[in-house]
Amino acid sequence: MSPDTTLDQAATLSYDTTSFDQYVMKTYGRFPIALTHGEGCRVWDAQEKEYLDFVAGIATCTLGHAHPKLIEAVTEQIKTLHHVSNLYYIPPQGALAEWLVKHSCADRAFFCNSGAEANEGAIKLARKYAHTVRGLENPIIITAHASFHGRTLATITATGQPKYQKNFNPLVPGFVYSPYNDIEALEATLAELDAETPQVAAIMLEALQGEGGVRPGDKDFFQRVRQLCDEKDILLILDEVQVGAGRTGQIWGYENLDIEPDIFTSAKGLGGGIPIGALLCKSSCDVFEPGDHASTFGGNPFACGVALSVCQMLEEPGFLANVCDRGQQLRQGLQAIAAEFPGLIAEVRGWGLINGLELKAEIELTSIAVVKAVMEQGLLLVPAGPKVVRFVPPLIVSEAEVDRALGILRTALSSLA
Ligand SMILES: *Cc1c(COP(=O)(O)O)cnc(C)c1O
């Protein structure tokens, strides 16, 4: 994504970007707006232009902006105790771990600060299990083409998209890729890798591929993967960083697939915008001992106290039902728009409130062009690759807001068609 500031757009931006551009490393292509405040599903830029936020910090602001519960949790925790070291017991960390375990298939949790860091922990845990339980010397983790697992060295290696790896070699050894939702290809990859002696330690997948184009996992595929893992003592790791914590209308993405992973990771939506990551696993594969893994900020009282409040909101009556209902409303609306513009739109897909609109491959229109067009009309969306427009609003989005977003999209597509 490279939404570079064009000159005339920059001229209308009341925030002066000169020093920002001078002092901040240019790792991001940025749209030429500066967001300054928000409330619910709305945000405002430096010129007080209002936007309907269907990005939510990329599937992160579960409760939207300035939610009273979030304000209360943040205030309460900062007034009480915000950070101590894992040298000591941290009650909010224990309480969040208990909530996560009681609301998932996992038995234990480790806390860190981001999705990539949670996935690093999962990779380390799977490798230690392979070494100490199975005696594998060079354990391999199979991941999927078009996957996304983060930006650290190990996680860009796990990510099955060469564009994220370019110029960063040598990559981390021990990763092999196979096509997503393709059981025959996976079986062939496994058979080849384990032909002489077993080497495959884990299979790591997203329940729904987010960055790779909003591609839901196929139930039959995942059930067969689960069986293969059981037969061979291979660990199944699910990266729930984007789809976990209520985004799909279930608490966890894997609930849509009727399987249970051995290990899974969470981040983005878990803290409602306060940075936190979590690694969760079954006790059968919890081989970590004191000294094996750590994080200075990980599991601090502030992040855990706030994340627990976010999690408790997921349990409020009607909360997840709203995610399902608004998701269905959005997909139906997008289907109707797809029918109006058959020359532009190839497919609508998603679960709950993570949805994608795929543009036809053979036309020139790109996801970034659609994102720019709706932004002008006051709607924020985010691409998921060059041809998919992603809709990941706060989970508290209302029926009227979904209708408004659909209206803006329809207007923007009419002008682009
Ligand atoms: C965003 C994302 C990550 C990386 O999370 P960070 O917090 O940016 O490190 C990993 N996996 C998936 C599936 C993601 O969507």
The ligand as a Gaussian input file, in Angstrom:
#p B3LYP/6-31G(d) Opt

LIG

0 1
 C       -1.592000      -7.768000      12.139000
 C       -1.262000      -9.223000      12.143000
 C       -0.062000      -9.703000      12.699000
 C        0.995000      -8.769000      13.226000
 O        0.555000      -8.097000      14.360000
 P        1.422000      -6.843000      14.904000
 O        0.702000      -6.460000      16.152000
 O        1.402000      -5.807000      13.834000
 O        2.785000      -7.360000      15.161000
 C        0.137000     -11.051000      12.734000
 N       -0.773000     -11.921000      12.237000
 C       -1.920000     -11.500000      11.696000
 C       -2.900000     -12.507000      11.200000
 C       -2.204000     -10.139000      11.620000
 O       -3.346000      -9.726000      11.056000

